[in-house]
Amino acid sequence: MSELQAVAVKPVSEVCFQVVHATTGRMRFRIPRLRFDQEFTDKLQWTLKTATPIFRIRVNPIISCLIVHYAPDQITCFEVQAELTAAIKQAIRKDLPLPPKIPELTIEQDVESFKPLGLPVLSLGAAIITTVLEIPSAVLVGGLILIAAIPLFKSTVDEIKEEKKLTVDILESLWTILHVMEGFFIAPSLALSLDGLGKILRDRTASHIDYQAINLRLQERYTHVKRAGKQQRVLIKDVEIGEHVIVYPGERIPVDGVVIKGKAIIDEAKLTGASKVVVRRVGQQVYASTSVVEGKLTVLAQKTGENTKLGKLLDLVKQAPVQDTRVADFAEDVADLTTVPILALSSFVFAYTNNFERSLALLQLDFATGIRISSSTAILSAIDYAARHGVYIRSGRALEMLARVDTVVFDKTGTLTQIHAEVVDIKTINEQVTSSEVLRLAAAIEQGLSHPSAQAIVSFAEKQGVLTQMEWESWDYKIGKGVIAQLNGQIILLGSKKFLRKEGVDIKQIRRQYPELKNSGHTYVYLARDGQLLGVISLSNPIRSESKGMISALKQQHIQSYMLTGDNAKAANTVAREVGISPSRTYAEVFPEKKVEVLRKLDAADRTIAYVGDGLNDAAGLAFADVSVSLAEGSQTARQTADIVMMNNDLNELLLAIAIAKKTMDIVYQNIALVAVPNVGVVLAGVLLSLDPIMVVLINSGFTILAELNGLRPLGGMMQVPNKINS
């Protein structure tokens, strides 16, 4: 585009602007109002920044200047002027709220963050200067190095006290002290400096997750709610469920809810970690922390605060303990076991060669610390990466076990099928018992239970207008089986065919009366009173759209899939057949204790098991498996028990979690090689060839830092995310 000449001032209501200068991708405007109206300036910048093609705005109020950098392949200079005209019209509106001041936190780059490097670097500088200039200052420099090494010495003493044995840290401490005593200052001060640098890298990795969580929490402090027919500005924490929240362009949605008015383009980057722009209309779901790019919405608040999808994710991530993998633990155990032999061998080398440097070289043999640190870095960055893509991983152990999984056991209801079941039919034993009576009793007895079948029955009763509250004289829920309750002296039973048979109820008559019950493939809940069957409720759980493709993808990775359910065999086999699970790996009418038996059998066959469930009756299975997986919409017990939580309630996230785990463990094994091989090599060279101690430190510590940087790869977004698979 050729350079434009300044054009005449164009009035927009009471605001004027002028094109001062324009080149490809950049335009400069003069807007006199910028000089004296801060509110207008803030609104104008805010509005322009929400225009997708315009990606950078700069304002100089002193000279009334606005500079717009834009993508010329997406928008022309004339369209930029049109955008500015529209933005000015927006900015002068009195009803448009001021843009929120979002206090985004950053990782402070201050002196405190580099504190571990202070004394070590100072001692290194002093060592280099005195060595090069041959200044006799052994006491001063040596003392400075020993002071810088105090954290190392303290850690060594603490570990000896706690472990009641010599650990690998004693080698580094002795190596440092003996080098200082011999007047070799550069090597120990360099080792301390590089160790401090490694700690900073690790701390920055951990704090990245903390700060990300804090930034996600820092939504606008205020939002707009319609109360008593008027729009009010209220604190987000004061928004109540059922209120109408109004969200303007550029604002983040503060609640989970459904759109009841308006249409908007929404960016889900803050929730998913990737910039994903979607259109949301009336009747569609929106989530807290997603941003309105264009348009205006009125949202019916359904979940607020910690109960939103974002709140649950952040609470889980905040609680996650970072544990080393078994590989890292094994490396540390081996190193600790070799500590005493290394000390003995070092003494032997000195006695045999009378060479102090060769004997000290053995004390540098510490690959366990580098492996432990680099493994922790990889785990932290993988947990962060997974959280930003909607998968919560509880620990390093869970990550390692998931990478080794060769068997996945699925609960059927609410996992392979939709969590929301539907009542499709109600059959009664005779004409004297109405379907409404069966539904009323069943819903009353199921109220408060979180199982999908219970929720379906209660919801259907509410729609039919027969839902009532009853004061039960006694009430007992048998997990995975059914409910026994007493009302007016009468015993009410509700549950599976097997449960009612065990309680002495004859159900043959109703199955003879309605032969279609044998072949429908639905889930059945039977109701009896005082030992007499009243009726049966038929439920259907639609299969999740992604289930079949996900099972197929697991099969391609040579991972076997099993299905367990408390439903009848017909219903179980119907679902298994549709999703692609073999009948020989399908178990029907299994209660929680039977689920554990199946897992024990698989464990005895040396299978590494992931159990995927979402309900209260899955808690035992989740606890017993090598690694447990739950959906966020599952029961609270399942979420608290599970090692992995799929926050977007999409089974494809299991494939993502497995991919992250395998990639992370590949990085861990790479780090073992990066640390162990050079470490052993230079130590042997130091013993056999009397390698310079400085070179030993540079190679050992250098490769440890390289391993740490390698562990940051998931954090840097270098991991391939599997595409979603639908059937």
N, C-alpha and C positions, 0 to 999 in steps of 0.2 A: 504494500500500500504506500503510495507516495505521501509525503508529508503534507498535512492539511494546514491551511491558513486559519488564523483566528476568525471565528464567525461572530455574528451579532449576538448580543445577549438575548436569551429566550426566557420569557416569563412563564413560570408555572405557579398559578395562583399568585401569592405574594413573594415567591422565591424566584430568583433569576440565576442562570448559570451560563458560562461562556466556554467554548472550546478554545483553549490557548495553544495547545500543541498536540500533535498526534503522529505516532509512528506505528509500525507493525507490532501489535501486542501491548501498546502503551498509549494512554491518553491522559492529558492534563487539562483539568477544568478549573475555572475560577468561579466560586460561589460566595458572594459577599456575606451571606448570612452565617457562614462558618466562623467568621471573626467574632461574633457577639452572642451567638445562640448555642450554648453547649448541649442543651437537650436535643435540639435539631441535629447537631453534629453527631451525637451518639446514635440517635435513631437512624440517621442516613447511613452511617458505617455499618450498623447492624443489619439493615435491610439489604444493602448491597452485598454483604458477605454471604447472605443466604442464596444469592443468585448463582447457580451451579457453575456456569462458564467463567464467571469472574472470580479469580482465585486470590487476588491480593489487592488490598486497598491501603493507601497512605494519605494522611491528612496533615496539612500544615495550616492551622487556624490563623496564625499571625498574618499570612499573606493570602488568606482565603482560598487556599489551593487544595484540590483533590486530585490524586493521581490513581488511575485505575490500570492495573496490569491484568490482561485477559488472554484467553487462548484463542488466537486468530483462526484456528481451524474449526472452532466451534461457534464463533459469534463474530459478526462484522462490527466495524467501528460505528456504523449507523444504529445497529441493534444495541450497542453499548449506550449510546445516547438515549435510546428509547428506555433501556433499563434504568438509567439515571433519572429520567423524567418520572417513571413510575415510582422509583424509590423516594424521590422528593415529595411526591403526592402522599406517600405513606408516612414520611417523616414529619410532615406538618399536621398530621391528624392528632387531635387532642386525646382521642380515645385509645390511641395506640400506647401501650405501657412502655416505660423506659426499659431498654435492654438490661437484663440482669448482669450484675457484676459477679462473675463466677471466680471465686478465689482458688484457681488451679494451683496445686502444690507442685513444686519441682524438687528434685534431689539436690540439696544444697551443695554447691561446689565451694565450700569454705575451708578454713584451716582445720577445723575439727575433723572433717572427713579424711584428711590426710595425716592425722595424728600418729598412726602406726609407723609412718615413714620418717617422722621428725628426727629423733635421736639416731636411728640407724644411718640415715643419709648424712647427718652431721658427722657421725663417727667415720663414715666412709670418706667424706671430704677431708677430714683431718688426717686419716691414714694415708691417703694418696699424697697430700701436700708434704707431710713429714717424711714419707718414703722417698719421693722425688727429690726434695731439697736436702735430704739426709739430715734432718733436724732431730737432735736427741730429745725426744719428748715421750718416751715409752710409758711413763707413769700416767701422763695426762691422756694420751690417746687410748692406752689400754684400759684405763678407768672409765673413759667415755663409752668404749665398746661394751664393757661389762655392765654399765648402767643401762645401756640400750638393750642388753640381753636379759634384763631382770624379768620381763614377762615370760620369756622362755624358761628361765630357771624356776620361776614360781609355778608354771604349768607342769614342769617335770616333777617338782616336789609334791604337788597336789595329786598327780597321777600315781606316784609311788605310794602315797598314803592311802589313796582310794583302792588301787588295784592290789596292794600288798606284794608287788613284784616290780622288777626292773622293766620299764617299757622302752619303746624305741626312742622316746624323747631324750633319754639319758645319753644316747650317742651324740646327738647334736649339741647338748649342753657341754659334755666333756670335750668334744671337738673344738668348741668355741673357747673354752677356758684354756685348754692346752696350747692352742695357737696363740692366744694373747700372752701366755706365760713365755712362749718362745720368741715373742716379738714379731710374729707374722700377723699384721693388723688388717691388711686389705681383704684377705679371704673371709674372715669372720664378719667384718662389717658389711661386705658385699652380700654375704649370705643372709644377714639380718635385714638388709634393705630389700632384697628380692622377696624374702618371706613376707615383709610388710606389704609389698606391692600385691602379692597374691591374696593377702587378707582383704585388702581394699577391693579387689575384683570380686571376691566372694561376698563381701558385705553389700556391695553395690547390686549384685544379683538378687540377694534376699530383699533389699530395700525396694527394688524395682516392683516387686509384687505388692509390698505394703503401700507404696505410693500410688500404684495403679488403683488399688482398692479404695484408697482415700479419695483420689480424684473422681472415681466413679460415684462415690457417695456424695460428693460436693455438687449436687444439682443446685438449681436456683433456690435461694433461701425462701423466696416467696413464689406463690402461684396465684392464679385467678379462679375463684369459685363463685358460682351463682347461688346466692342465698337470699331467701325472702324476695325473689324476683329481681334482685339487684346483683351486679357483679362486684365482688369484694376481693381485695388483695390480702391473702392470708399466708401464714407460715405453712410450708409443706407438711410439717409434722402434725398440723392441726386439721388436715384434710380428713374427712370421714368417709367411710364406705357408703356408697349410694349418692354422694354429692356429684354435681356436674362441674367438671374442671375444664376451664377454657385455656387452650394452648395456642399461642401466636407463633408466627414464623420466627425461627431462630431459637425458640425456647425448647428445653427438654421436657418430655412428658414425665410428670412426677409420680404417676400411679400406674398400676396395671388395670386396664379396663376395656370397655367396648365403646366404639365411636357411635354417638347418637345424633351428631350433627356435623356437617362439613366433609371436606375431602382434602387430603394433604399428601405431599411427598415426604417420606420419613427416612432418615438415615439411622441405621441400627448399629453403627460402628461402636458406640460405647458399650453395647450389650454383647455383640458377637465378636468384637475384636477386628473385624474386617468391614470396610466401608460397603455396606449393602443398602441400596436405596430401594424402597418399596412404596407403593401407593396404598393408602388406607382410606376406606369409605365407611359410610353408615353400616353398622352391624358387624364390623371387623374388629379384631382384637389388637390392642396396642400395649406396649410395655414401658415401664419406668426406665428412664435414662436415654431412650431413643429421642432423636431430635427432629423437630418439624422444620424441614428445609423450605417448603413452600406450601401455602394454604393455612387454614385455621380450623381447629377441631374443638368440638365439645365432647368430652369423654366422661362416661359414667364410671366412677371409681369403684372397682371391685376388690382391689388389694392395695394396701398402702404400706409405707415404711418397710420394716423387716420382712413382711409377708410377700412383697413383690418378688418376681423372678430374680431381679438383680440383688435384692436384699438377701435372699436365700443363698445365692451363689457366693456373695461376699462373706457371709457368716461362715460358710463351709470352708472357703479358702483361708479365712483368718484362723480357723481352728486347726488347719492341717499341720501336723507335726512333720518336719522334714527328717526322714530317717535315711541312713546310708543303705545301700543295697547289700545283699549277702556277699557279693563279690568284693566290695570295699571292706566289709567286716572281715572276710577271709584274709585279704591282703594285710590288714592290720594285725590279725592274729598271728599270721606267719612271721611278720616283722618282729612282733613282741617275742615270739619263741626263739628267734635268731639273735636277740639282743645279747644274751650272755655268751653264746658261742663267738659272736663278732668281737666282743671285748677280749675274750681269751685269745682269739686268733690275732688281734691287733697286738697284744702283749707278746705273742710268739714271734710275729714279724719283726718287732723292735729288738727282741732278744737275739734273733737270728741275723738280722741285717745291720743292726745298730743305726738304722735310718729312721729318724723321727717322722719325716714327711710320709714315708711309705706306710708306717704303722697308723698314722692319723687318717690316711686315705680311707681305710676300712670303716672308720666311724661315720663317714659320709653316706654309707649304704642305708638309706632310708627312703625306700620307694613307697612305703605305706602311707605316709603323710600326703605325698603328692596325689596318690590314687584316691585317698579319702576326700581331699579338698576338691579335686577336679570332678569326682563323682557327685559330690554335694552340689556343685555348680550346675552340672548337667541336669540333676534332678530338679533343682529349684527352677531353672529356666524352662524345663519341660512342664512342670506343674503350672507355671505362669502361662505358657503357650496354650496348654489345654484349657485353662480357665477362660482365657480370652476367646476360645472357640466353643465355649459352652459345656466343657467336660471338667468336673471336679475330680481330682485324684488326691487321695488322702495322704499318701506317703511314698517314700522311695521303695519300700518293700512291695507295696501294691503295684507300682510301676514295673518292678522287676518280675513279679509273678505273672502279670498280664502279658509280658513279652514272651513268657514260656507256655502260655495257655494252649492246650491242644484239644480241650473239651469245653463246650459252653452248654450249660443246663438252663433252660428257660422255664419259668412259670408261664402258664398259658394266659389266664385271665388278667387283662390289664398290662400285659407285656407284649406277647405276640399279637394279642387282640387289643382293641381300644379299651382304655380303662373305663369308659362310660358304656355300661351295658344298657340294653333296652328291654322293657317288658313287651313281649310280642303276643302273649295269650295267657288266659287264666281258665283252667278247667276245674269244675266242681264235681263232687262225688254224686250229688243228686240235686233235684230241683229245689229242695228245701234249703240248700246252702247257696247263697248268691255269690257271684264273682266279686261283688263289692265288699261283702263280708270277709271273704278270704283275703282280699287286698288290704282292707282296713286293719285286720289283725296282724298280717305279715308286716305292714309298714310300721305299725305301732311298736312291734317287737324289735324291728331292725333300726329304729331311730338311734342315731349316735354312732353307729358302726361305719367304718370307713371303707369296707370292702365294696368293690364295684357293684356286686349283685344287690347288696343292701341299699346302696345309694340309688340304684335304678328303681327298686321297688318303692322307696320313700318318695322319689321324684315323681313316679307315675301316679302314686296315691294322691300326691299334692295336686297334680294336674286334674285328676278325676274328682277332686273335692271331697275325698273320704279320709284324709289324713287326720288322725286324732291323737291326743296325748292320753296315755293310760298310766294309772298308778299301779305298777306291778307289785304284787306281794313278795315275789322273789324273781330274780332274773340272773341267768348264768350263760355266758357265751363260751362255747367249746370251740377253740380256735380251729378253723378249717373244717368244722363239722356242722355246727348249727347252734341254735339257742333253745334253752329250756326256761320257760317262764311260768309264773302262776298268777292267775287273775280270778278273783271271787271263788277261790278254792279249786279252780279248774287248771289243769296242767296243759300248757300250750307248747307244742313242739314245732320248730321250723328248721329245715335243713335239707341235706341230701337224702337220696333214697337209702343209702347205706346207714346213715345216722338214724333215720326213723325206724328201719328194720331192726337195728340193734336195740332200740327202745321199745320194741314189741309192737310196732304199728304195721298192720297189713296194708300193702300198697298194690297188691295184685289186681284188685277189683278195678281200680281206676285205669290201670294199664290195659286191662281187657276191654274196658269201656271205650278207651281212646287208643287204639293200636298205633296211631300215627306218632305217639310219643316215642316209640322204639326207633324210628327212622328219621326223625327231623334233624338230629344233630344239635339241638338246642341244649342249653343248660336248664335244669329243673330244680325248683325249690318247693318242697312239699310242706304242707301245713296240717297239723293234727291237733285235736282237742280231746283230752282224757282218753288217749289211746285210739281214737277214731279219726281216720283220715278225712279232712274236709275238702282239700283241693290241691292243685299243683299250679305253680306259676312258671311259665316258660320265658326264658331270657335268651337274648342273642347278643354276642359281642362281635361287632364287625372286626375283621382282621386288619391290622395296620397295613397301610399301603406299602411300607418299606420292608415288611417282614420277609417276604419271599426273596427279594433281591439280596437282603442282608444274609439270610441263611445260605444262599448260593455263593456269596462272596466268601463266607467263612469256609465253605466246602473247598473253594479254590485254594485257600490257604492251608488245606489239610487239617482243618479244625472240625471235629465232630460236634453235631448239635443234638441235644436231647430235650424233651419236653415233659414236664410234670404238671399234673392238674388234679384237683379234687372232683372235677366233673366226670360224667359217665364216659364210658369208652367210645360210644358213638360220637359224642361231641368232640372228644379229644382227637380221635382219628380223622374226623372231618377237617379240623384245623391243621393237624400235622400234614395231611395230604396236600392241602392248599399251599402251605408254606415250604414244603419240600423236606420234611423230617421223616425219617424211616419209621414205620410202625414198630420195629424192634427197639427203637429208642424213644418210644412214647409210653408214658406211664399214666394211667387214668385212676381216679378214685384214690389218690394218695393223700394222706393227712400229713401234717408237719413231721411227725416222727418217721413216717414212711419215706418222706423226701430225704431225710438224713440217711436212712438206710441205703437209698439209691446212691447218694454221694459217697458213702463209705465203700460201697462196692466198686465204684469208679476209682476211688482213691487206692483201693487194694490192687487195682490193675495198673498202678503207677501213672494215672492220668493227672494232669495239672488242670484243675477245674475252675472255671468262672461260672458263678451262679447269678442269673439275672431275674430279679423278682421285684415286686412293688408293694406287697401287702403285709399286713400284720402276721399272716400265717406263713410268710416267707422268711421271717426273722431267723429261724433256726437254720434254714438252708443257707442264708446269707452269711451267718456266723461260721458255718462249718466249712464252706468252700475255701479254696486257696486264695481266690480273689472274688469279691462280691460286688455286684453292679445293681443299681436301682435307678428308676426314673424320678425326676424331681416331683412329679405329680403323685407319686406313690405315698404310702403311709409314712408318718414321721419316724416310726420305728425302723422301717426299711432304710430311709435316708440316713439315719444315725448309725445304722449297722454297716452300711455299704462302704466299700473301699473306693468305688467309683460311682459318681452320680451324673446322669445325663440330664443336664439342666434344661435342654430344649425338648425333652420328652420325645426324642427321635432315636430309634434303634441304630440308625447309621452312625451315631456318635460312638457306639461300641467299636465299630470299624476304625473310627478316628483314634479312639483311645488305644487300641491295639497297635495301630501304626505309630503313634507317638511313643508308646512303650518300647517297641522294637527298635525304632530309630534311636531312642535315648540309650538303650542298652548297647547298641552298636557304638555309640559315642563313648560310653563307659569303657568298653573293651579297647577302643582305639586309645583312650587315655591311659589305660594300663600299659599298653605297649610304649606309648610316648614317654611315660615316666620310668617304667621298670628297665627297659632295654638300655637307654643311655646311662641310667644310674649304675647298673651293674657293670656296664662297659667301662665307664670312666674310673670307677673304683678299682677294677682289675688293672687298668692302665696305671693308676696311681700306685698300686702295690708293686707291679712288675717293672714299670718304667719310670717310677718317681715323677709322675705327671704333676705339673705346677698346681698347687691348691686353688689358685684363682681360676684356672681353667676348669677344674673340677666343679667349683661352685657355679661358674657361668653355664656349664653344660647341664648340670643337675637342676638348678633353679630355673634356667631358661626353658628347659623342656617341661617342667612343672607348670610354669606360666602359660606355655603353649597349650598344654592340656586343659588348663582352665579356660583359655580363650576358645578352645575347641568345644568345651562344655557349654559355652554361651550360644551355640548355633541355633537351638530351638528358639531362644529368646530373640534372636535376630531374624526370625521368620524364614529360616532356610529349610524348613521341613515341608514336604509335600503333603497336602491335606486331601484325603480321598474324596472324590465327588460323591454326592448323595445318590443312593441306589433305591429306586422304587420298583415295585413289581410291575 
